[in-house]
Amino acid sequence: MPKMKTHSRAKKTFRVTGTGQIRRYKAFKSHLLTKKAKSRKRHLRIHGLVHSSNLPMVKRMMCMR
């Protein structure tokens, strides 16, 4: 059986915390930033955690079993 390959975008996007949770970045922070409020952009800088319903899919992409 061949080796499992890690999803290339997943390894650049997600990080595993010290407690084993998976950290993610917030969406809507890449472009069209002039029309967004400063407070909105500031809140988008804060990292979030992957929701429990998406956790199996993200772990499979990162080859974490």
The first five atom37 places (N, CA, C, CB, O) and aatype in JSON, in Angstrom:
{
  "aatype": [12, 14, 11, 12, 11, 16, 8, 15, 1, 0, 11, 11, 16, 13, 1, 19, 16, 7, 16, 7, 5, 9, 1, 1, 18, 11, 0, 13, 11, 15, 8, 10, 10, 16, 11, 11, 0, 11, 15, 1, 11, 1, 8, 10, 1, 9, 8, 7, 10, 19, 8, 15, 15, 2, 10, 14, 12, 19, 11, 1, 12, 12, 4, 12, 1],
  "atom_mask": [
    [1, 1, 1, 1, 1],
    [1, 1, 1, 1, 1],
    [1, 1, 1, 1, 1],
    [1, 1, 1, 1, 1],
    [1, 1, 1, 1, 1],
    [1, 1, 1, 1, 1],
    [1, 1, 1, 1, 1],
    [1, 1, 1, 1, 1],
    [1, 1, 1, 1, 1],
    [1, 1, 1, 1, 1],
    [1, 1, 1, 1, 1],
    [1, 1, 1, 1, 1],
    [1, 1, 1, 1, 1],
    [1, 1, 1, 1, 1],
    [1, 1, 1, 1, 1],
    [1, 1, 1, 1, 1],
    [1, 1, 1, 1, 1],
    [1, 1, 1, 0, 1],
    [1, 1, 1, 1, 1],
    [1, 1, 1, 0, 1],
    [1, 1, 1, 1, 1],
    [1, 1, 1, 1, 1],
    [1, 1, 1, 1, 1],
    [1, 1, 1, 1, 1],
    [1, 1, 1, 1, 1],
    [1, 1, 1, 1, 1],
    [1, 1, 1, 1, 1],
    [1, 1, 1, 1, 1],
    [1, 1, 1, 1, 1],
    [1, 1, 1, 1, 1],
    [1, 1, 1, 1, 1],
    [1, 1, 1, 1, 1],
    [1, 1, 1, 1, 1],
    [1, 1, 1, 1, 1],
    [1, 1, 1, 1, 1],
    [1, 1, 1, 1, 1],
    [1, 1, 1, 1, 1],
    [1, 1, 1, 1, 1],
    [1, 1, 1, 1, 1],
    [1, 1, 1, 1, 1],
    [1, 1, 1, 1, 1],
    [1, 1, 1, 1, 1],
    [1, 1, 1, 1, 1],
    [1, 1, 1, 1, 1],
    [1, 1, 1, 1, 1],
    [1, 1, 1, 1, 1],
    [1, 1, 1, 1, 1],
    [1, 1, 1, 0, 1],
    [1, 1, 1, 1, 1],
    [1, 1, 1, 1, 1],
    [1, 1, 1, 1, 1],
    [1, 1, 1, 1, 1],
    [1, 1, 1, 1, 1],
    [1, 1, 1, 1, 1],
    [1, 1, 1, 1, 1],
    [1, 1, 1, 1, 1],
    [1, 1, 1, 1, 1],
    [1, 1, 1, 1, 1],
    [1, 1, 1, 1, 1],
    [1, 1, 1, 1, 1],
    [1, 1, 1, 1, 1],
    [1, 1, 1, 1, 1],
    [1, 1, 1, 1, 1],
    [1, 1, 1, 1, 1],
    [1, 1, 1, 1, 1]
  ],
  "atom_positions": [
    [[0.84, -1.18, 0.0], [0.0, 0.0, 0.0], [0.89, 1.25, 0.0], [-0.96, 0.0, 1.22], [1.83, 1.32, 0.79]],
    [[0.62, 2.23, -0.86], [1.49, 3.41, -0.92], [1.3, 4.32, 0.29], [1.22, 4.2, -2.21], [0.32, 4.22, 1.03]],
    [[2.26, 5.21, 0.46], [2.19, 6.17, 1.55], [1.03, 7.13, 1.34], [3.51, 6.93, 1.69], [0.67, 7.43, 0.2]],
    [[0.46, 7.63, 2.43], [-0.57, 8.66, 2.36], [0.13, 9.99, 2.14], [-1.46, 8.69, 3.65], [1.08, 10.32, 2.85]],
    [[-0.33, 10.77, 1.17], [0.25, 12.08, 0.93], [-0.57, 13.14, 1.64], [0.34, 12.37, -0.58], [-1.8, 13.09, 1.64]],
    [[0.12, 14.11, 2.23], [-0.54, 15.22, 2.89], [-1.08, 16.18, 1.84], [0.42, 15.94, 3.85], [-0.43, 16.43, 0.83]],
    [[-2.26, 16.71, 2.08], [-2.85, 17.71, 1.19], [-2.0, 18.98, 1.28], [-4.36, 18.0, 1.57], [-1.81, 19.52, 2.37]],
    [[-1.48, 19.45, 0.14], [-0.49, 20.53, 0.14], [-1.04, 21.82, 0.74], [-0.01, 20.79, -1.27], [-0.33, 22.51, 1.48]],
    [[-2.3, 22.17, 0.44], [-2.87, 23.41, 0.98], [-3.13, 23.27, 2.47], [-4.16, 23.77, 0.24], [-3.0, 24.24, 3.21]],
    [[-3.5, 22.09, 2.91], [-3.83, 21.88, 4.33], [-2.61, 22.08, 5.22], [-4.42, 20.49, 4.54], [-2.71, 22.64, 6.31]],
    [[-1.45, 21.61, 4.75], [-0.27, 21.74, 5.61], [0.19, 23.19, 5.71], [0.87, 20.88, 5.07], [0.9, 23.54, 6.66]],
    [[-0.2, 24.05, 4.74], [0.14, 25.47, 4.82], [-0.9, 26.27, 5.58], [0.3, 26.04, 3.43], [-0.6, 27.35, 6.09]],
    [[-2.12, 25.75, 5.68], [-3.23, 26.5, 6.25], [-3.44, 26.21, 7.72], [-4.49, 26.2, 5.5], [-3.67, 27.13, 8.5]],
    [[-3.37, 24.95, 8.11], [-3.72, 24.54, 9.47], [-2.47, 24.27, 10.29], [-4.61, 23.31, 9.46], [-1.44, 23.85, 9.75]],
    [[-2.56, 24.5, 11.6], [-1.48, 24.19, 12.53], [-2.08, 23.45, 13.72], [-0.73, 25.49, 13.0], [-3.22, 23.7, 14.1]],
    [[-1.32, 22.56, 14.29], [-1.76, 21.81, 15.45], [-1.26, 22.52, 16.7], [-1.27, 20.34, 15.4], [-0.08, 22.83, 16.81]],
    [[-2.16, 22.77, 17.65], [-1.79, 23.44, 18.89], [-1.14, 22.44, 19.83], [-3.02, 24.1, 19.56], [-1.09, 21.24, 19.54]],
    [[-0.65, 22.92, 20.94], [-0.01, 22.05, 21.92], [-0.96, 21.06, 22.55], [0.0, 0.0, 0.0], [-0.54, 19.99, 22.99]],
    [[-2.25, 21.41, 22.61], [-3.24, 20.51, 23.21], [-3.86, 19.58, 22.17], [-4.33, 21.32, 23.89], [-4.75, 18.8, 22.51]],
    [[-3.41, 19.64, 20.92], [-3.89, 18.73, 19.9], [-5.04, 19.26, 19.06], [0.0, 0.0, 0.0], [-5.51, 18.57, 18.16]],
    [[-5.5, 20.48, 19.35], [-6.55, 21.06, 18.52], [-5.93, 21.61, 17.24], [-7.31, 22.18, 19.29], [-4.72, 21.82, 17.17]],
    [[-6.76, 21.85, 16.22], [-6.25, 22.35, 14.95], [-6.68, 23.8, 14.8], [-6.75, 21.48, 13.76], [-7.86, 24.13, 14.86]],
    [[-5.68, 24.65, 14.58], [-5.91, 26.09, 14.45], [-6.12, 26.44, 12.98], [-4.72, 26.89, 15.04], [-5.5, 25.85, 12.1]],
    [[-6.99, 27.41, 12.73], [-7.25, 27.85, 11.37], [-7.26, 29.37, 11.33], [-8.59, 27.28, 10.85], [-7.37, 30.03, 12.36]],
    [[-7.15, 29.9, 10.1], [-7.26, 31.34, 9.91], [-8.69, 31.69, 9.53], [-6.27, 31.83, 8.83], [-9.41, 30.86, 8.99]],
    [[-9.09, 32.92, 9.81], [-10.43, 33.37, 9.47], [-10.49, 33.7, 7.98], [-10.84, 34.6, 10.32], [-9.48, 34.05, 7.37]],
    [[-11.68, 33.57, 7.41], [-11.9, 33.87, 6.0], [-12.16, 35.37, 5.82], [-13.08, 33.04, 5.44], [-12.3, 36.1, 6.81]],
    [[-12.23, 35.82, 4.58], [-12.59, 37.2, 4.19], [-11.54, 38.23, 4.59], [-13.92, 37.58, 4.82], [-11.88, 39.36, 4.91]],
    [[-10.27, 37.86, 4.59], [-9.2, 38.79, 4.96], [-8.18, 38.92, 3.84], [-8.51, 38.32, 6.25], [-7.08, 39.44, 4.07]],
    [[-8.51, 38.47, 2.62], [-7.49, 38.43, 1.57], [-7.52, 39.64, 0.64], [-7.65, 37.19, 0.77], [-6.46, 40.11, 0.22]],
    [[-8.7, 40.16, 0.29], [-8.76, 41.29, -0.64], [-10.03, 42.09, -0.37], [-8.71, 40.81, -2.12], [-10.87, 41.7, 0.44]],
    [[-10.16, 43.21, -1.07], [-11.28, 44.17, -0.88], [-11.35, 44.64, 0.57], [-12.63, 43.51, -1.28], [-12.41, 44.65, 1.19]],
    [[-10.19, 45.04, 1.11], [-10.12, 45.39, 2.52], [-10.45, 46.85, 2.79], [-8.76, 45.07, 3.05], [-10.67, 47.22, 3.94]],
    [[-10.49, 47.7, 1.75], [-10.72, 49.13, 2.0], [-12.14, 49.4, 2.47], [-10.44, 49.93, 0.74], [-12.37, 50.36, 3.2]],
    [[-13.09, 48.58, 2.05], [-14.48, 48.82, 2.44], [-14.84, 48.18, 3.78], [-15.4, 48.29, 1.38], [-15.93, 48.41, 4.31]],
    [[-13.95, 47.39, 4.33], [-14.24, 46.72, 5.6], [-13.76, 47.58, 6.76], [-13.57, 45.32, 5.64], [-12.74, 48.27, 6.67]],
    [[-14.5, 47.54, 7.84], [-14.19, 48.37, 9.01], [-12.91, 47.87, 9.69], [-15.36, 48.35, 10.02], [-12.55, 46.7, 9.6]],
    [[-12.23, 48.8, 10.39], [-11.0, 48.43, 11.08], [-11.25, 47.36, 12.12], [-10.38, 49.65, 11.74], [-10.46, 46.43, 12.27]],
    [[-12.36, 47.49, 12.85], [-12.65, 46.51, 13.9], [-12.91, 45.13, 13.3], [-13.86, 46.96, 14.73], [-12.52, 44.11, 13.88]],
    [[-13.57, 45.1, 12.13], [-13.83, 43.82, 11.46], [-12.53, 43.16, 11.04], [-14.74, 44.03, 10.25], [-12.34, 41.96, 11.23]],
    [[-11.61, 43.95, 10.45], [-10.33, 43.4, 10.02], [-9.49, 42.95, 11.22], [-9.55, 44.44, 9.19], [-8.75, 41.97, 11.13]],
    [[-9.6, 43.67, 12.31], [-8.86, 43.32, 13.52], [-9.36, 41.98, 14.08], [-8.99, 44.44, 14.59], [-8.56, 41.15, 14.52]],
    [[-10.67, 41.77, 14.06], [-11.22, 40.51, 14.55], [-10.87, 39.35, 13.62], [-12.73, 40.62, 14.71], [-10.77, 38.21, 14.07]],
    [[-10.69, 39.63, 12.34], [-10.34, 38.57, 11.4], [-8.89, 38.11, 11.56], [-10.56, 39.04, 9.98], [-8.52, 37.04, 11.08]],
    [[-8.07, 38.92, 12.24], [-6.67, 38.52, 12.47], [-6.56, 37.41, 13.51], [-5.84, 39.72, 12.92], [-5.58, 36.66, 13.52]],
    [[-7.56, 37.29, 14.38], [-7.5, 36.33, 15.48], [-7.74, 34.93, 14.93], [-8.55, 36.68, 16.58], [-8.65, 34.72, 14.12]],
    [[-6.93, 33.97, 15.35], [-7.07, 32.6, 14.88], [-8.31, 31.97, 15.48], [-5.82, 31.78, 15.24], [-8.74, 32.33, 16.58]],
    [[-8.89, 31.04, 14.75], [-10.0, 30.25, 15.25], [-9.59, 28.8, 15.31], [0.0, 0.0, 0.0], [-8.48, 28.44, 14.91]],
    [[-10.47, 27.97, 15.8], [-10.23, 26.54, 15.84], [-11.18, 25.86, 14.87], [-10.4, 25.98, 17.27], [-12.29, 26.34, 14.63]],
    [[-10.75, 24.74, 14.33], [-11.58, 23.99, 13.4], [-12.76, 23.41, 14.17], [-10.76, 22.86, 12.69], [-12.59, 22.85, 15.25]],
    [[-13.96, 23.55, 13.62], [-15.17, 23.05, 14.26], [-15.14, 21.53, 14.32], [-16.42, 23.54, 13.51], [-14.53, 20.87, 13.47]],
    [[-15.79, 20.98, 15.33], [-15.74, 19.52, 15.53], [-16.35, 18.75, 14.37], [-16.47, 19.16, 16.81], [-15.96, 17.61, 14.12]],
    [[-17.31, 19.35, 13.64], [-17.91, 18.66, 12.51], [-16.95, 18.58, 11.31], [-19.2, 19.35, 12.09], [-17.08, 17.68, 10.48]],
    [[-15.99, 19.49, 11.22], [-15.02, 19.48, 10.13], [-13.71, 18.81, 10.51], [-14.75, 20.9, 9.67], [-12.84, 18.62, 9.66]],
    [[-13.56, 18.46, 11.77], [-12.3, 17.92, 12.26], [-11.86, 16.62, 11.57], [-12.41, 17.68, 13.74], [-10.68, 16.5, 11.23]],
    [[-12.75, 15.64, 11.34], [-12.28, 14.42, 10.67], [-11.74, 14.67, 9.27], [-13.41, 13.41, 10.59], [-10.76, 14.05, 8.86]],
    [[-12.38, 15.58, 8.52], [-11.94, 15.87, 7.16], [-10.56, 16.54, 7.18], [-12.96, 16.78, 6.45], [-9.7, 16.19, 6.37]],
    [[-10.35, 17.49, 8.1], [-9.07, 18.2, 8.17], [-7.97, 17.24, 8.61], [-9.17, 19.4, 9.13], [-6.86, 17.3, 8.09]],
    [[-8.27, 16.38, 9.57], [-7.27, 15.41, 10.02], [-6.89, 14.45, 8.9], [-7.79, 14.63, 11.23], [-5.73, 14.05, 8.78]],
    [[-7.88, 14.07, 8.08], [-7.6, 13.17, 6.95], [-6.71, 13.88, 5.92], [-8.91, 12.69, 6.3], [-5.83, 13.25, 5.33]],
    [[-6.94, 15.18, 5.7], [-6.12, 15.93, 4.75], [-4.69, 16.06, 5.26], [-6.72, 17.32, 4.5], [-3.75, 16.07, 4.47]],
    [[-4.53, 16.16, 6.59], [-3.2, 16.33, 7.16], [-2.55, 14.98, 7.52], [-3.27, 17.2, 8.4], [-1.46, 14.95, 8.09]],
    [[-3.22, 13.9, 7.18], [-2.74, 12.53, 7.46], [-2.51, 12.31, 8.95], [-1.44, 12.25, 6.7], [-1.53, 11.68, 9.36]],
    [[-3.43, 12.83, 9.76], [-3.39, 12.6, 11.21], [-4.5, 11.6, 11.52], [-3.56, 13.94, 12.04], [-5.66, 11.87, 11.22]],
    [[-4.17, 10.5, 12.11], [-5.22, 9.52, 12.41], [-5.45, 9.4, 13.87], [-4.87, 8.18, 11.86], [-6.3, 8.61, 14.29]]
  ]
}
